Structures are given as structure tokens and as C-alpha cells.
């Protein structure tokens, strides 16, 4: 395993130094007949641990994934299954004899089909989880298929110059899929299983794809002539290619890695939190019947007594959820401790799995430095609050970070308040 990882790391490093892809691919083919997703992840992570900047590995990500096309075990299984299915479809159209039909059935359900799945166990588990109705991995897989189909539709719209804006608007729903990965998969891989490489690299690329699509879409909406410009078309082609590559990397690296490592309890927690997210380009699927309905949050059932009053936990929880704000509390050690679950439309999803996790692991790499700076200023007393104005879906939004201090001025943590401000704009406009 060590030697294989070192070889993979060497190939990725050579690509990063600008060596021709085909020459590296030739060496790769000599030494590998297949490759496990975990080894690809380890190669990226080892590079980062050795001092390679995450931003460099993110740029490299678009190049080195081509090295592995057709080489992962999961891809070989999928290709083999497609070949079997194609054979069956062809056989169904032909007038086969009874003996021939029996032979095809044996191929589909007998020894040969079983041998396709006997790899290292990880692929078996992936196939199993993909078949469980409503399982998070099944949802991610189905959405990936839909994303791949939508990207093809986008390319067709560009070529035919028909319904480009409408198709582009639908294509940008890919952001919903990326948000779920960022909130539900990457932090778990990084925090609980030590796979920081795939988390940081893929997360960063997701953000770049989403941001570039948003920019190109806005430019096209403001001036349709921009879509005729060579520079715009070139950027569009590149971002679609990156999105296509991400589908490949999810199916052959990220999801197999999750299937191999995540426990059933972890999957149940993801399923519970996934209810708060929209489906991406697919019709809603039934919930996973075995998933936990509620989180196991430790705490006492005793009444809560404060200097200015008292109430039980149910009353406190109901009161906090009634406040028309999205509230998050981070303690003095930068650990997520609480967020309310108000019924209004949430601008920022907050999975329960993020509780008791360091706040920085819940933000993409490009945002993390800003979060650290804000919290540092609040901790030091340099500032008591920091306001950030934003716009979501055409509505102004205020994000306010406030230092929480006790009566003696000691820092107890940071509270984040997210507030829809459209009602104020509308009021004063009228």
C-alpha cells in the first residue's frame, strides 16, 4: 500500500510540474491495473501534508483526474455492468432460443455477475448502499446522474443556441448538490476520518465551479451578446468540463471513499440532516426507513433557572425557534454548540452533525481565513460585532457576528445572526 501510494503521489507531482499527461499515463499503465479510491485520496493528502498548497492541488485536480479515468475499480465494475446490460438488451431484441435465453439469464444473475462485485469489499458496500431507497449515498448518486445529463443538455443548448438562459438557470441547480457535499460529506471525511485532502481540494473546486457559473449566468442575463463572444464561450466550456470532471471524481473517488469508511450511524445522521436540503435535478425520493428521526443530544430534563426567570427545555427551544432569525452559537474554543431550527426559509443550512465540531471545518477553504479573522477580533476585544451585508435570491441579507461576554467582560463565544432584510427594503420603498 505504501509503495502504491508513493507511486501515485509521484505521478500527481509530475503532472503538477508540467510534465506531459500522456508520458505520465504511460508509466501509470505499466504499474497499475486498477486503483482504489482511498489511494487517490491518500496521494492528494500526502502532497498537502508535505507542504503543497491546497490551491495548487485544486488546480492540479482538474488535470490529474484524467490520469485515473477508466482505472478505478468502481468504474471498471460500472463499465462491466453496462456491457452486460447492453448484451441483455441486444439479446432481448433478437429471437433467442430457450437455451440461449437461459444462458443470458445465467450471465446476468449467476457466477460471472457475482465475480464483477468481488473486489476489495469497498465496491461491494458502495453497490449495496446505492440500492437502499432514500439512503444518502443513493441520493448523491442519483443527483450525479442528473447533473451529468443536465451538463449535456447545457452543451446542446449552447450548440443549438436555443433556450440557453433557461437551460443555464436549471444547470446552476448544481449548487444545491455542492452545498450538500460541503455540509454533509467533506467535514465528516476531514474531521472524523482524517481525509483532509479530498475534502479541501474538492470543496475548493466546487466553489470555483459554482462561482464561475454564477458570474457567466449574470453576464449573459445582463447582455445576451456576451454569449457570442469567444472569451465567454471559452470560459463556459472550461467550467462545464470542470463540472463533468467533478461528477467523475465523486462517483469514483469521493462516494467510494465514504462508502468504505462511514458507519451506519454516520449515514443515519447525514440522512437526518439531508431532510433540510432540496433535491438537485431529481424528483423527491422516499426517506430511508432506518434513518434516525432525531439527534441524540445530551442534556438534563431539569428546569433551567436564570437570574431573570425560569423555564423548561421545551419552552426555551420553542422560544428560540420562534425568533425570526437564524442563530448560531460558537463557544470560547471555537466549537459549534447551538443553532436554532426556526421554521422560516433558511439561508444557511446547518446540519446537526456540525454540533461539537470546530467551526472552521464547516467552511470552505477560501472562507476559513475570514472566519478566523472575525472570531479573533471578537475574542481580543478589538471589536464587539462585525456586520456583513449580502444578497441572496434578490433579497438583502444581514449577517452579524457578535462577541458574547459575561457580566465581567470575559469572552464566552461568538453568536452569528442571519436576518432577512427584504421586509425592511419593501417597507421603506413603499
N, C-alpha and C positions, 0 to 999 in steps of 0.2 A: 504493500500500500504506500509506504514512504517513497519508494523509487518511482512508482507511478505518479504520485503527486508532484515529485520533483520534476519529472519529465513534462507534465502538464504545465507546471509553473514556468519551465524553461521555454516551452512553445509560446505561451502567452507573453512572456517577457520579450522574446524575439520579435513578435508582432508589434509590441509597443515601441520597439526601437526602429521600426520602419521596414523590417525585412519583408520581402515579397510573400504574400499569403500562400501561393502555390508551392513555394520551396519548403515552407514550414509544414504545409499539409502533407507533402510527400514523406517527410520524416515521421509525421504523426501516424500515417497509414502503416508504416513499417513496424511500429511498436504497439499499436492498439487495434484490436478487433472490435472492441466495444469499450464504453466508458460509463462509469456510474456518475449520477448527478452530484453526489456528495464530493466526488473527486474534483469536479469542475469548480464547485463552491470552495473547496479547500484551496485550490490553486489561486483563486481570486483573493481569498482571505490571507493567504501566506504572503502574497505580494503587498497587501496593505500593511500587515504586521511588520514587514521588512522595511517599511518606510515609503512605499509608493503612495502618492497622494490619491485620495478617493476620486478626485476629479479626473485624474489621469486614467484610472481604472474604468471610470464611467465612459470616457471617450473610447477606450480600448474595448469596452463591452460590445460596441456595435461591430467591431472588426473580428474579435476572437470567437464570437458565437458561430460565425461561418465555418470556423475550423471544426466544430463539432456536429455540423449538420449531417444527419444520417448515421452518426456514430453512437448516440446514446442508446442504451438498452430499451428504454421505453419507446423510442422512435422505431427501433427495429421490430418490436412487438406490434406496434400500431400498423407499420407497413405490412407485416406478415398477415395481420388480421384483414387488412384491406384487400390483400391479394386473395385470401381465402374467400372473402365476401364477393369479390369480383368473379371469382371462379364459380361460386354458387349462383350468382345472378345469370352468368352466361349459361350455366347448366340448366337453369330453370326455363330459359327460352328455347333450349334445344329439346327435342323429343327423346329423352333418355329412356333406356330400358329400365326395368325394375332393378336389375343388378347394378347398373350404372348409378341409379339414384341412391341405392343403398351405399355404394362406395362413397358418393359425395357426402351423404349424411354422416358416415363414419369419419370422414375428413373434418367435418365441421364440429363434431362433438366427441370424437374419440381421442386416441393416443396422440396424434400429431398436433391437434389443437392444444392439448394439455401441455405438451412439451414447449409450446411457444411461451407459456407462462412460467416455466420453471427456470427462473434466473437467480437472483440473489435474495429473493423474498420481498425486497422493497417494491419491485414492479408488481408482484402479486398483490400486495397491500393496496397499491395505487388503483389497480383494476377493481379490487373489491370495493374500495371507498367510492369509486366513480359510479358504482351500481346502486348505492344506497340512496333512496329517494329523499331529497332535501338535505343530504349531507353537504356541508360547506365545500368540500372538495369537488363534489358533483356540480355544485352551482358555479364555482370558479371555472371548471372545465367547460360547462355548457356556455357560459358567458364568453370564454375564449373562442369557442367555435363561432359564436355570433359575431364577435369582434372581427375575426378573420373574414367572415362573409361580408361584413359591413365595409371593411377596408377595400375589398374587391369591388364592391358597389361604388365606393368613392372614386376609385381609379376609372371605372367605367363612366361615371358621370363627368369626370374631367375630360376623358377622351371624346365623349359624345356631346359635351357642352350642354347637357340637359339636366335641369334640376340640381345644379351644382350646390347652391346655397342650402337648399332643403336637405340634400344628402349629407352635406358637410355638417349641418346642425345635428343631425342624427349621429353622425360619426363621432362627434365630440362627447357623446354619452360615455365614451371610453373612460372619461374622467371618473365616473361612478365606480367602475371596475378598479381603477387605480387607487381610489380612495379606500376601498375595502382592503386591498392588499396592504396599503400603508398603515391602516389602523389595526388590522386583524392578523396579518401574517408576519410582516417584517419584524415588528417589535418582539414577537414571540420567538422567532428564529434567533434574533440577536441576543435577547435578554436571557431566555430560558435554555437555549441550546447552543449558544456560543458561535452561531454562524453570522458574524458581523459583515463579512464580505458581500454575500448576495443581498443582504438587507440594504446596506448603504449604497451599493452600486446600482441595483435595480430600482431602488426608491428614487435615487437621483435622476436616473434616465426617465422614469415615469413622469417626474415633474417637468423635465425638459420637453418631453413629447406633448404633455398636456398644455404647457405654456405656449409652445410654438403653434399648436393648433388653434389656441385661443387668439393669438396675435394674427395669424393668417386669416382666420374667420372674420375678425373685426375689420381687417383691412379690406377684405372682399365685400363686406356689407356696406362699408362707407363708400367704396368706389369699385364697382364691378369691373372696371377696366384693368384693375390691378391683376386680375386673374389671367389676363392676356400677356402680362409681362414675363419674360424669360426668368428673371430672378425669382419672382413669386412662384412660378411653376417648379423651378428647381428646388426651392425650399419645401414646397408641398410634397414633391416626390421623395425628398430625404426624410421628412417626418413620417410619411406613410411607410417607408421602408423600415424606419426605426420601430414603428408600432407593430409591423409584421414580424420583425425580429423578436420583439418582446413577447408576442404570442408564442413563438417557438421556444423561447427561453423559459417561459412559465410552464409550458407543457412538458418540457424535457429536463429542466433543472429545478425550478422552484417547487412545483407541485410534487414531483417525486421526492424531493428533499423533505417536504412537510409530511408526506405520507409515511416516510421511513421513520421519522422522529417523533411526531406529535402523538401524545397519548389520547385515549378516548375522552378523558376528562377535558383535555385541552380543546379537542374538536367540539365537545358539547358547549364549552364556554364560547367558542367562536360562533357556533350556531345560534346561541342565545343573543349575542351582540349583533349578529348579522341581520336580525329582525328589524333593526333600526335603519337599515340601508335599502335603497331602491335596487331592483333588479336591473341589470345592464343588458339591454337589447334582447332579452328573453322574456317569455311570459312567466308569471309567478309560478313557483313550484310548491308542492305541499311541504310543510315543515317536517324536519327529521323527527320521527316519533320518539326516539330515545333521548333527545336533547333535553337538558335541564331547563325547566321553566324559569327558575330564579337563581340568582347567585347565592353562594354560601358566604354571607358577610357576618363576621364575628361581632358580637356585641351583647350587652346586657339588656334584659327586659325591664330593668328598674326605671323608675321615673327620673327624668332629667331635671335637676334643680339648678337654677341660675340665680344670680343676685336680684334680677328684676322679674322673676316669675318661675313657673314650673309647668311641664307638660310631658306626655309620654312620647316615645319614639315615633309612633304612628302620626301623632299630631304635628310633631316637628317636621317629619318627612313631607306630610301633606302641605304644610305651610311653605316650605322651601320650594316645593314643586309648583305651588300656585304663583309664586313670584314670576312675572313676565320677563325673566332674564335667564340667560344660560350662565350658571355659576360653577366655577371650579376652584377648589382649594388645594394648594400645594404647601406642604409643611416646611419647617425650617431646614430640613435636609433635602429639599427639592423632590420630595416623593408625593405623587398624586394620592390624595387622601379622600377626596369627595367631589362629586358633581351632582347637580340636581337633575331630575328627569321630567321637567315640565312638558306639558302636552303640546305646546306650540311647535311651530316649524323650527327645527334646529338647523342652525347654520354650520355648526361643527359637531360631527358625530364623536361620541365619547364612549368607547366600549368599556364595559365593566372590567374586562381583563387588564385595562390600564391602571386600575387601582393598585396601590402599593408598589408601583413601578416608578423609577426615576423619570421625571417629566421630560428630560432631554431625549429619551428613547422613543418618545411619541411624536417627534417632529422630524421631518426630512432633513438631510444633512445641510442643505443650503439655508434653512431657517434656524437651525440649532444655535449658531453663534449669536443671533439677535436675541433669542430667548435667554441665553446665558447672560448677555449684557444687561437686559432689562431686570432680571432677577438679582443680579449683582448690585445694580444701582439701588434697588429697593432694600436689599439686605443692609447695605452700607449706610443707609440713611441719606444718600445723595439725593434721592427722590422719594416721594410718598406715593406717586402714581405716574403711570405712563399711558397716554391715550394714543390709539391707532385708529384712524378712520379708514374705512374700506367700502367697497361696493360689491354686493352680491345680487345677481339676477336683477340688476337695475335699482336696487334698494340700498340707501346709505346704511352703514353698519358701524357702530362704535364698539371697539374692543378696548376695555380699560383694565390695566393691571394695577393692583393696589397692594401696598405693604400692609400686612396685618400685624399690629403691635399690641401688646398688653398694656395695662394701665401704667406700668413702669417704663414703657417705651421699648421693651425688648421685642425683637423681631420674632414672630411666631409662624410666618409663612407669607405666601402671596395668594391673593384672590383674583381670579380673572372673571370679568363680567362682559358678556356679549349681549348687545342690545340692538334690536331692530329700530332704525330711526326713520323709517318711511312714514310712520304716523305723524311725526313732528314736521317733516317736509310737507306732507299733504295738508296739515293743519294751517301752517303759515302761508302756504301757497294760496289756499282758499281765502 
